[in-house]
Amino acid sequence: MLDAQLTALFSGSVFRRVLNNEPLSLVDINILTTVLIGSNIPFDTAFAAGTRKNPASIQLTLHINPTTTMVFVVSLEPGSSVFSPSP
């Protein structure tokens, strides 16, 4: 069941933009969270406000199972995010 939900999530236009590292609008972020909640996929978000050096961004963590998580950095503006990629 979760596989089908993740496949549907990843094939959506908003999530494809996340995977392509394209900036998202707040409307897109709301769509993404609505889809995650509607699909009953647990997730966490962390917001970093934009500065003169770094754009505003969100770190999205999807909890797939107790030992597997997926972390995505979502830019809200063009530029390099405050969040660093996980090793």
N, C-alpha and C positions, 0 to 999 in steps of 0.2 A: 504494500500500500504506500509506504513512504517513498519507494522508488518511483512510482508513478507521479506522486506529488512533486518530487524533486525534478523529474524530467519536465513536467509541465512548468515549474518555476523557472528552470534554466533556459527553456525554450521561449519564454516570454520576451517581448521587446525591451522592457525596462531592464530585466536582468542581463540581457545580451549587452546593453550599454554599460552595465556594471563590469561585466567580463572584459569589455573593450576599453575599460578605464576612461569612459567618457563622463564629463560632468553631468550631474542630474539636478533637476529642479526639485523644490520641496513637494510639488505635486507628484513627481515620480517617486520620491521617498515614501510618500503616503500610500501610493499604489503598491509599492513593494511591501510595506509593512501590512497592508490590508490583505495581500495575497498570502503572506506568511502566516498571519493569524487565521485566515480562512482555511488554510491547508493544515493548520494545527502543527506547524513546524516551530519548535522553540528557538528563540534567538535573543541576542543581546545587542544593544547599540551603545556607542560612545560618540559624543559630539565634540569636535574641536573647532572653536571659533576661529575665523580667519584673522590673520595678522598682516602686517605689511610684507612679511617674508613668506608666509604660507597661506594657502587658500583654506576656506572652511571645508571641513570634511567629516565624514562619519565612518566609524569602524563598525562593520556588521559581522557578528559572529553567529553562524548557524550551528545548532547542536544536533548532529545527525544521530548519534547514539552516545552512551556514556563514555566511550573512549575516542570518538571522532567528532571534530569540529571543523568548520570551514570558516576562514576569516577573510573578509573582503574590505578594502578601503574604498569608500565611495566619495569622489570629489564633488563638491557643490559648485566649484569654480575651477577654471583652468589653472594648472600649476602643480607643484610637488606638495604632497600632503604632509601634515604634521606627523601622522601615524607612519611608522616604518614597517616595511614588510617583515613578516615572521621568518626566522631562519629555517 
